[in-house]
Amino acid sequence: MDQIPALIRVFAFLSFLTIGGGMAAFPEMKVQVVAVNHWLTDEQLIHVYSTGQMSPGPNMMMVAEIGQLVAGFTGAVVCALAFFVPTGVLTFGVGRLWNRLDKWPWRNSIQKGLAPVAIGLAVGGLIIFGKGAITNWITVVLALLTFVAVNRTKVNPALFILSAGVIGIFVLK
């Protein structure tokens, strides 16, 4: 229970880094969760994040799992609320204001400027995640094959997830 204030502080802050999706917050999440607060190891964070990607619903619900590991059920609820409520309120407010600024000359420029920032944050998160997840030649091959297959076929990505799980069971013990 003594970790609750820190969980709120960290995940409310991370909430505002999710422009471009949850992966955009991953580099700072790793710093805060692994290096600063020592709540999880790098391997545990990658596992929790990967599980969140496979789960139905919002993939960033994985923050609740971090909270649960740190402070039980209360930690899970606190992390989910701290992560989703601030940006939810901000998005609601900006959305209402955005509609009023329909004729504002800077609106289009802001939209064009935010897109590359969102992509940069997401790619940065992907690189940080990849450094921890791609650890040997087998994981390099898996990552490359998945990348190529996703971009060149219309195969359901769930099959890649299932295949990776099977490969992990038998090859990456």
Secondary structure as GFF3:
##gff-version 3
##sequence-region A 1 173
A	DSSP	alpha_helix	4	15	.	.	.	ID=ss1
A	DSSP	three_ten_helix	22	25	.	.	.	ID=ss2
A	DSSP	alpha_helix	26	30	.	.	.	ID=ss3
A	DSSP	pi_helix	31	36	.	.	.	ID=ss4
A	DSSP	alpha_helix	42	54	.	.	.	ID=ss5
A	DSSP	three_ten_helix	59	61	.	.	.	ID=ss6
A	DSSP	alpha_helix	62	100	.	.	.	ID=ss7
A	DSSP	alpha_helix	107	133	.	.	.	ID=ss8
A	DSSP	alpha_helix	137	152	.	.	.	ID=ss9
A	DSSP	alpha_helix	157	170	.	.	.	ID=ss10
###
